[in-house]
Amino acid sequence: MIWLLRHGDAEDGSPDAERRLTAKGERQASAAAGALGALGVKLDACLTSPRVRAADTARLACAGQGVEPQVEERLSGGPFDPIELALGLGDEVLLVGHEPDFSDAIARVTGARAKLKKGGLAAIADGELHLLVRPGELKAMARGN
C-alpha cells in the first residue's frame, strides 16, 4: 500500500520552503500517526518533500513506527510517480508532500478524483484508491472513535 499524507497546516510567509507547521499542523500530523497505528499499518519506509512543513509532518507521522523519513526531491513540487518512488521500499510506504501534486498522482494512478486537505491521508494500491480520509476523521480514528 502506498500512503499519501499531505503536510499539516503551516505558517504563512516566505520563503515557502521554510514555512513551519502551526500547532494545528502538528496535531494533524500526530493524528495521522495515530490513525496509521489504529489501522494496524507498520511502515517500511517514508519519503518526504524537503520543504520544512512536509519534513516535520513526516517526522511526527512516523513517530513510533521505527522509520526515519528520507528526503525525496521529487516530492518537493510537480508531477511524480508514487509507484516508482515506492518501488523496492516495502509493502507499506508513506509519501509526504503537497497539493495539487498528490491529487494529480492519485488521478494518474487510479483514475479517481480526490483532493487532499492539509493533514489528509490517502491510500492507493493495485491501481485503486483504497482510502481517503480528512484530517478530522484521522483525529477520530486516532482516538479510536
N, C-alpha and C positions, 0 to 999 in steps of 0.2 A: 504494500500500500504506500502510495506517495501522499504525504500530508502537506498541505499548503497553508501556512499561517501568515496572514497579513500583520505587519507590525502594529503595535498598540498605538493609542493616541499619543501624539507628540507635540512638543512646544512649537510655537510659531517662530519665525525668524530665519536668519541665514548666517552662514552658508547652509544650504539644505542638507548636505551630507552630515552635518554635525548636530542636527536637531535631536534632542534627547526625549525620552519618554516622559510624559507627565505622570503624576501619581495614578491617574485613571489608567494610563497606558501600562503602568507596572502591574496594576490589578488585573487588567485584561490578559497580560502575558502569564501571570500566575494562575489565572483561571484556566487558560489553555493547558498549562501543565497539569492542573487538577483534573481537567476533563480527559486528557490523554490517559492519565492514570486510571480514572473511573472506567474508561473504555477497555482497559487492560492492554494498552499499547506499550510495547517495550521497544523504544527507538534503537535502531542500529547505527544511525548517522543523522546529523543535522548540518545543513548547509544554509548560510545566511548571506544576505546582502552586506556589503561592508559599511553601509550607512549606519550611523550610531543607533538610531531608533530601532532598526531591524536587528542589529547585533545584540542590543540589550534585550529585545523581545526574545530572541533565540536563547540567550543565556538563562533567562527566567523560565522559559517554556521547557527547557531541558533539565531544570533543577530536579534532582532525584532520579534522573534517568541514567546517570553514569556516562553521558555522552557530552563531549566537548564540541560546541558549534565550530564549524570551519567556514572561513570566509570564501565566498564564491562570487567573483566579479560579475559573472553573467546574471546574477540576481540583483544587480545594482540599478537596473532600469533598462527597459526594452524587451523585445521578444526573447524567449528562451524555451528550450525543450525539457520539460520536467522528467521525462523518461530517460533522456540522455544523461541528465545530471545525476539521477538516482542509480543509474546502471552500475552494478557491481558493489553497491554500498550496503546491501542487505535487503531484508523484506520490508522493513518499516523505516522510511526516510522522511524526515521533516525538512521542508524548504521554507525559509522565512524571507519575505520580501514585500513587494509593493503592488499597488494598483496603478494603472489598469492591467499591468503585466500578468498578474495571477488569473484574472478573469479571462484574459485572452488565451492564456495557456490552457485553462480548463476547456474553453470552447474548441481549441485546436485538437486537443486530445480526445474529448468526449462528445463534442457537438452540443453540449449543454450551455445555456446562457446562465451565467452566475455573476454576482457582484459581491466580492468580499468586503464587509465592513471592516473598519480598523479593529484589529483583535479577532477577526473572524477566522474560521478554520474550515477547510475542505479536505476531502479525501478522494483520490482517484486510483483506479486500478483496472486493468484489462479493458481500457477504453471507455470506462463508465465512471460517472460521478456517483460515489457511494455515500457521501456525507457533505452537507453544507450547513454550518452552524454559526449563528450570530453570536456576538460577544456576550449578550445577556443570557443566552441559552447555555453557553460554555460555563458561565458562573454557576448556573443552576446544576449543571452536570457535575461540576467540581464539588458542589455541596452535597451531591447525592440525591437531589430532588428530581 
